[in-house]
């Protein structure tokens, strides 16, 4: 005594809450609770009170297990119902109905697909053996971990104030914007092209593992079944953790980035803006069938801003980056990127677009060299190795690492 929280509808402000408070203060000299949380009422999609006579009652069990006509009303599971409850602002009256539930189910599937991608791409990763120390991670990986750190802080604050809709929004935004639209899009090359133990692949898997562990804990109070499934899948990697995520406590993996996060954010936020501009320019080229895949393109960039130019040149070394990750061509999904010395070089490209606030001019032309049949990148060094005449240097190194027989 006192208990942690009183939970009841807003109609009890002058009812049970008040009578309980007055009695406790009179008898014990203190409130009977540490916090009070009140909520509104559930209405149908039109904002009308539910009534059997009106036929607008939404049965929660039917959402979970499905209706009589399973094709029309398929079972969506308890997690979808819980996600709906977390997504609404319960401080006032909330709406529910088939359209709203279907929208929540779509959001659930997107989140589940994100978590499935994380789990599926660490199938051969043992954290105790294969993890890359945080200090050795590429800059892009450190940026995503910094974004994860920000997400964790936001979620902890939201849970602490019972703001479950903010948790839902934060998880959705991070999954779609930071992961699916950015990190996963770039990571596919690192996950599927290198040999299994190459640093650029293991560093990516290290980040995916940390994302999976951390996000599973964050979603557990809202999506317990999904979180438990993910926990069990992680346990198959020889982990000696508790048998359930709900026995592990509120613990996420810890990591020390040891980096200037402000500079890190500025660099990669610039690259993300640039990606949007480049994608639009590539889409213009694709519309007229100038290119098909983005890997058929060479991207030419020009800026008069010395700070922006310094970032672009750092991420575009003439001989490629040492880690084969922090490079513009990988971030922009192009085979070749040139940081031009003048605007005229961009203007010679077949397709041109001004960047955000006209800071960067973007041009797209065809990539030089031949297409590598393994990674599909265009390179001038395709065929340099007589044993692998259709592969680029990068793929030749990976195949050598794999020790595959030469056909």
C-alpha positions as CSV (number, residue, x, y, z in Angstrom):
1,X,0.0,0.0,0.0
2,X,-0.5,2.3,-1.8
3,X,-1.0,0.4,-5.1
4,X,0.8,1.6,-8.3
5,X,-2.2,2.7,-10.4
6,X,-5.9,3.0,-10.4
7,X,-7.5,2.3,-13.9
8,X,-11.1,3.2,-14.7
9,X,-13.3,5.1,-17.0
10,X,-13.6,8.9,-17.0
11,X,-17.1,8.6,-15.5
12,X,-15.5,7.6,-12.2
13,X,-13.8,11.0,-11.5
14,X,-16.5,11.8,-9.0
15,X,-17.3,8.1,-8.2
16,X,-15.0,5.3,-7.1
17,X,-11.8,7.3,-7.5
18,X,-13.0,10.1,-5.3
19,X,-14.7,7.9,-2.6
20,X,-11.6,5.7,-2.4
21,X,-9.4,8.7,-2.1
22,X,-11.5,10.3,0.6
23,X,-11.7,7.1,2.6
24,X,-8.0,6.4,2.4
25,X,-7.0,10.0,3.4
26,X,-9.4,9.8,6.4
27,X,-8.2,6.4,7.6
28,X,-4.5,6.3,6.5
29,X,-3.6,9.9,5.8
30,X,-2.5,9.3,2.2
31,X,-3.9,8.5,-1.2
32,X,-4.5,4.8,-1.9
33,X,-2.6,4.9,-5.3
34,X,0.6,6.3,-6.7
35,X,-1.1,7.2,-10.0
36,X,-4.5,7.5,-11.6
37,X,-5.1,6.6,-15.2
38,X,-8.6,7.3,-16.7
39,X,-9.8,6.4,-20.2
40,X,-12.7,7.2,-22.5
41,X,-15.3,4.8,-24.0
42,X,-15.2,2.7,-27.1
43,X,-17.5,3.8,-29.9
44,X,-18.1,2.5,-33.4
45,X,-16.4,3.9,-36.5
46,X,-19.0,6.7,-36.8
47,X,-18.5,7.8,-33.1
48,X,-21.8,6.2,-32.1
49,X,-22.3,4.4,-28.8
50,X,-22.5,0.6,-29.3
51,X,-25.8,-1.0,-28.9
52,X,-27.2,-4.5,-29.7
53,X,-30.4,-3.0,-31.0
54,X,-28.4,-0.8,-33.5
55,X,-26.2,-3.8,-34.5
56,X,-23.0,-1.8,-34.3
57,X,-21.3,-3.9,-31.5
58,X,-17.8,-5.0,-32.2
59,X,-17.0,-8.3,-30.6
60,X,-13.2,-8.4,-29.5
61,X,-13.3,-12.2,-29.7
62,X,-14.4,-12.0,-33.3
63,X,-11.3,-9.9,-34.1
64,X,-9.1,-12.4,-32.4
65,X,-10.7,-15.7,-33.6
66,X,-12.6,-14.5,-36.7
67,X,-16.3,-14.4,-37.5
68,X,-18.5,-17.1,-38.8
69,X,-17.5,-16.3,-42.3
70,X,-13.7,-16.7,-42.0
71,X,-13.1,-15.3,-45.5
72,X,-15.0,-12.1,-44.8
73,X,-13.8,-11.8,-41.2
74,X,-10.5,-13.8,-40.8
75,X,-8.9,-14.3,-37.4
76,X,-6.4,-11.5,-36.8
77,X,-5.0,-12.7,-33.4
78,X,-4.8,-11.0,-30.0
79,X,-1.7,-8.9,-31.0
80,X,-3.7,-7.0,-33.6
81,X,-6.4,-6.2,-31.0
82,X,-3.7,-5.1,-28.5
83,X,-2.0,-3.0,-31.2
84,X,-5.3,-1.2,-31.8
85,X,-5.7,-0.5,-28.1
86,X,-2.1,0.9,-28.0
87,X,-2.6,3.0,-31.2
88,X,-5.5,5.1,-29.9
89,X,-5.5,8.1,-27.6
90,X,-7.5,6.6,-24.7
91,X,-7.7,9.9,-22.9
92,X,-10.9,10.5,-24.8
93,X,-13.4,8.3,-26.5
94,X,-11.9,5.9,-29.1
95,X,-13.4,4.4,-32.3
96,X,-13.3,0.8,-33.5
97,X,-14.7,-1.0,-36.6
98,X,-13.7,-3.1,-39.6
99,X,-12.0,-0.3,-41.5
100,X,-9.9,0.8,-38.5
101,X,-9.0,-2.8,-37.5
102,X,-7.9,-3.5,-41.1
103,X,-5.6,-0.5,-41.0
104,X,-4.1,-1.6,-37.7
105,X,-3.7,-5.2,-39.2
106,X,-1.7,-3.7,-42.1
107,X,0.5,-1.8,-39.7
108,X,1.0,-5.0,-37.7
109,X,2.1,-6.9,-40.9
110,X,4.6,-4.2,-41.8
111,X,6.1,-4.3,-38.3
112,X,6.1,-8.1,-38.4
113,X,7.8,-8.2,-41.8
114,X,10.5,-5.8,-40.4
115,X,11.1,-8.2,-37.5
116,X,11.1,-11.2,-39.8
117,X,13.8,-9.5,-41.9
118,X,15.9,-9.0,-38.8
119,X,15.5,-12.6,-37.6
120,X,15.9,-14.1,-41.0
121,X,19.2,-12.5,-41.8
122,X,21.0,-13.5,-38.6
123,X,20.3,-17.3,-39.2
124,X,24.1,-18.0,-39.3
125,X,25.1,-15.4,-36.7
126,X,26.3,-16.3,-33.2
127,X,26.6,-13.1,-31.2
128,X,29.2,-14.7,-28.9
129,X,31.5,-15.5,-31.8
130,X,30.6,-13.3,-34.8
131,X,29.8,-9.9,-33.2
132,X,32.0,-7.0,-34.4
133,X,33.1,-4.6,-31.6
134,X,31.1,-1.3,-31.7
135,X,34.3,0.7,-32.3
136,X,35.0,-1.3,-35.5
137,X,31.5,-0.8,-37.0
138,X,31.2,1.4,-40.1
139,X,29.8,4.9,-39.7
140,X,26.5,3.9,-41.2
141,X,26.0,1.2,-38.6
142,X,26.9,3.5,-35.8
143,X,24.3,6.0,-37.1
144,X,21.5,3.3,-37.1
145,X,22.5,2.3,-33.6
146,X,22.3,6.0,-32.5
147,X,18.8,6.1,-34.1
148,X,18.0,3.0,-32.1
149,X,19.3,4.6,-28.9
150,X,17.0,7.6,-29.6
151,X,14.1,5.2,-30.2
152,X,14.7,3.4,-26.9
153,X,14.7,6.7,-24.9
154,X,11.5,7.8,-26.6
155,X,9.8,4.5,-25.9
156,X,10.9,4.4,-22.2
157,X,9.6,7.9,-21.7
158,X,6.3,7.0,-23.4
159,X,5.8,3.8,-21.3
160,X,6.6,5.8,-18.2
161,X,3.8,8.2,-18.9
162,X,1.4,5.4,-20.1
163,X,1.5,7.0,-23.6
164,X,1.1,3.8,-25.5
165,X,0.1,5.5,-28.8
166,X,3.5,7.2,-28.8
167,X,5.2,3.8,-28.4
168,X,3.2,2.5,-31.4
169,X,4.0,5.5,-33.5
170,X,7.7,5.4,-32.7
171,X,8.0,1.7,-33.5
172,X,6.1,2.2,-36.8
173,X,8.1,5.2,-37.8
174,X,11.5,3.6,-37.0
175,X,10.6,0.4,-38.8
176,X,9.4,2.0,-42.0
177,X,11.5,5.2,-42.3
178,X,14.8,4.3,-40.7
179,X,14.9,0.6,-41.4
180,X,12.8,-0.5,-44.4
181,X,13.3,2.7,-46.5
182,X,16.9,3.3,-45.6
183,X,19.1,0.7,-43.8
184,X,17.6,-2.5,-45.1
185,X,17.6,-1.0,-48.6
186,X,21.3,-0.5,-48.5
187,X,22.1,-3.6,-46.3
188,X,20.9,-6.2,-48.9
189,X,24.2,-5.8,-50.8
190,X,26.2,-6.4,-47.6
191,X,24.2,-9.4,-46.6
192,X,23.9,-11.3,-49.8
193,X,27.1,-10.5,-51.8
194,X,30.1,-11.1,-49.4
195,X,31.4,-14.4,-48.1
196,X,29.7,-15.3,-44.8
197,X,32.5,-14.2,-42.5
198,X,33.5,-11.0,-44.3
199,X,33.6,-8.0,-42.0
200,X,31.1,-5.9,-43.9
201,X,28.5,-8.8,-43.6
202,X,29.3,-9.6,-39.9
203,X,29.1,-5.9,-39.0
204,X,25.7,-5.6,-40.5
205,X,24.5,-8.8,-38.8
206,X,25.8,-7.4,-35.5
207,X,23.6,-4.3,-36.0
208,X,20.6,-6.5,-37.0
209,X,21.0,-8.6,-33.9
210,X,21.1,-5.6,-31.6
211,X,18.0,-4.2,-33.4
212,X,16.2,-7.5,-33.0
213,X,16.9,-7.8,-29.3
214,X,16.2,-4.2,-28.5
215,X,12.9,-3.9,-30.5
216,X,11.6,-7.2,-29.2
217,X,11.9,-5.9,-25.6
218,X,10.3,-2.6,-26.6
219,X,7.3,-4.2,-28.2
220,X,6.7,-6.9,-25.6
221,X,4.1,-5.1,-23.5
222,X,2.0,-4.3,-26.6
223,X,2.7,-7.3,-28.8
224,X,3.6,-10.2,-26.4
225,X,3.0,-13.0,-28.9
226,X,5.3,-11.5,-31.6
227,X,7.9,-10.6,-29.0
228,X,7.9,-14.2,-27.6
229,X,8.2,-15.7,-31.1
230,X,11.2,-13.5,-31.7
231,X,12.8,-14.3,-28.4
232,X,12.4,-18.1,-29.1
233,X,14.0,-17.6,-32.5
234,X,17.0,-15.9,-30.9
235,X,17.3,-18.7,-28.4
236,X,17.9,-21.1,-31.3
237,X,21.3,-19.5,-31.7
238,X,22.7,-21.2,-28.6
239,X,21.7,-18.5,-26.2
240,X,21.4,-19.3,-22.5
241,X,18.9,-16.6,-21.7
242,X,15.6,-17.3,-19.8
243,X,13.1,-19.3,-21.7
244,X,10.7,-16.4,-22.1
245,X,11.2,-12.7,-22.9
246,X,8.9,-12.0,-19.9
247,X,11.4,-13.7,-17.6
248,X,14.3,-11.5,-18.7
249,X,13.3,-8.2,-17.3
250,X,13.3,-4.8,-19.0
251,X,16.8,-5.2,-20.4
252,X,18.1,-4.2,-23.8
253,X,21.6,-4.9,-25.2
254,X,24.0,-2.1,-24.3
255,X,26.5,-0.6,-26.6
256,X,28.9,2.4,-26.4
257,X,29.1,4.2,-29.7
258,X,32.1,6.4,-28.6
259,X,31.5,8.9,-31.5
260,X,30.4,12.5,-32.0
261,X,26.6,11.7,-32.5
262,X,25.9,15.3,-33.6
263,X,28.4,15.0,-36.5
264,X,27.2,11.5,-37.2
265,X,23.6,12.6,-37.5
266,X,24.5,15.6,-39.7
267,X,26.4,13.4,-42.1
268,X,23.9,10.6,-42.6
269,X,20.8,12.9,-42.5
270,X,22.5,14.7,-45.4
271,X,23.0,11.4,-47.2
272,X,19.3,10.5,-46.6
273,X,18.2,13.8,-48.1
274,X,20.5,13.2,-51.0
275,X,19.1,9.7,-51.5
276,X,15.7,11.2,-52.0
277,X,16.9,13.5,-54.7
278,X,19.0,10.8,-56.5
279,X,16.0,8.4,-56.4
280,X,13.8,11.1,-58.0
281,X,16.4,11.7,-60.7
282,X,16.8,8.0,-61.3
283,X,13.0,7.6,-61.6
284,X,13.0,10.3,-64.2
285,X,15.6,8.3,-66.2
286,X,13.7,5.1,-65.6
287,X,10.4,6.6,-66.9
288,X,12.0,7.2,-70.3
289,X,13.8,3.8,-70.2
290,X,17.2,5.4,-70.1
291,X,18.1,3.0,-67.2
292,X,16.3,0.0,-65.7
293,X,17.9,-0.9,-62.4
294,X,19.6,1.8,-60.3
295,X,22.8,-0.1,-60.7
296,X,22.9,0.9,-64.4
297,X,23.4,4.5,-63.3
298,X,26.4,6.7,-62.7
299,X,25.5,9.6,-60.3
300,X,27.3,12.9,-60.7
301,X,27.0,15.4,-57.8
302,X,28.0,19.0,-57.5
303,X,27.7,21.5,-54.6
304,X,29.2,24.9,-53.9
305,X,28.8,24.3,-50.1
306,X,32.3,23.5,-48.8
307,X,30.9,21.6,-45.8
308,X,28.6,19.4,-47.9
309,X,31.4,18.8,-50.4
310,X,33.7,17.7,-47.6
311,X,31.2,15.1,-46.5
312,X,30.6,13.9,-50.1
313,X,34.3,13.5,-50.8
314,X,34.9,11.7,-47.5
315,X,32.3,9.1,-48.5
316,X,33.6,8.9,-52.1
317,X,37.3,7.9,-51.8
318,X,39.0,7.3,-55.2
319,X,40.0,3.7,-54.3
320,X,36.9,2.9,-52.3
321,X,36.5,2.8,-48.5
322,X,38.4,0.3,-46.5
323,X,35.2,-1.2,-45.0
324,X,33.3,-1.3,-48.3
325,X,30.3,0.2,-46.6
326,X,30.7,4.0,-46.0
327,X,30.6,4.9,-49.7
328,X,28.2,7.0,-51.7
329,X,27.7,4.4,-54.3
330,X,26.4,1.9,-51.8
331,X,24.3,4.4,-50.0
332,X,22.8,5.7,-53.3
333,X,22.4,2.2,-54.8
334,X,24.4,3.2,-57.9
335,X,27.4,1.5,-59.6
336,X,29.4,4.7,-59.7
337,X,29.4,8.2,-58.0
338,X,31.4,11.2,-59.0
339,X,31.7,14.4,-57.0
340,X,32.2,16.9,-59.8
341,X,34.4,20.0,-59.7
342,X,31.9,22.1,-61.7
343,X,28.2,22.4,-62.5
344,X,29.0,21.8,-66.1
345,X,29.9,18.2,-65.4
346,X,26.4,17.6,-64.0
347,X,24.8,19.5,-66.9
348,X,26.4,17.1,-69.4
349,X,24.4,14.2,-67.8
350,X,21.2,13.1,-69.6
351,X,19.0,13.6,-66.5
352,X,19.5,16.5,-64.0
353,X,17.7,17.5,-60.8
354,X,18.4,20.2,-58.2
355,X,18.8,18.9,-54.7
356,X,17.2,19.9,-51.4
357,X,17.3,23.7,-51.2
358,X,19.4,23.6,-54.4
359,X,22.5,22.6,-52.2
360,X,23.4,19.7,-54.4
361,X,23.0,19.3,-58.1
362,X,22.3,15.7,-59.2
363,X,22.9,14.2,-62.6
364,X,22.3,10.7,-63.8
365,X,24.1,9.0,-66.8
366,X,24.9,5.4,-67.7
367,X,27.5,3.7,-65.5
368,X,30.9,2.8,-67.0
369,X,32.2,-0.7,-67.5
370,X,30.4,-4.0,-67.7
371,X,27.8,-5.7,-65.6
372,X,29.0,-8.2,-63.0
373,X,26.8,-11.2,-63.3
374,X,26.9,-11.9,-59.6
375,X,26.3,-8.6,-57.9
376,X,24.9,-6.7,-60.9
377,X,27.1,-3.7,-60.3
378,X,28.7,-2.2,-63.4
379,X,32.5,-2.0,-63.1
380,X,35.5,-1.4,-65.3
381,X,37.4,-4.3,-63.5
382,X,34.9,-7.0,-64.6
383,X,36.9,-9.7,-66.4
384,X,40.3,-8.7,-65.0
385,X,40.5,-12.1,-63.3
386,X,40.9,-14.8,-65.9
387,X,39.4,-17.4,-63.6
388,X,36.2,-15.3,-63.2
389,X,35.9,-13.4,-66.4
390,X,32.3,-12.3,-65.8
391,X,32.8,-11.0,-62.2
392,X,34.0,-7.8,-60.7
393,X,37.0,-7.6,-58.3
394,X,34.8,-7.5,-55.2
395,X,32.9,-10.7,-56.1
396,X,36.2,-12.4,-57.1
397,X,37.5,-11.7,-53.6
398,X,34.3,-13.0,-52.0
399,X,34.4,-16.2,-54.1
400,X,38.1,-16.7,-53.1
401,X,37.0,-16.3,-49.5
402,X,34.4,-19.0,-50.0
403,X,37.0,-21.3,-51.6
404,X,34.5,-22.4,-54.3
405,X,35.8,-24.6,-57.1
406,X,36.3,-22.8,-60.4
407,X,34.0,-24.2,-63.1
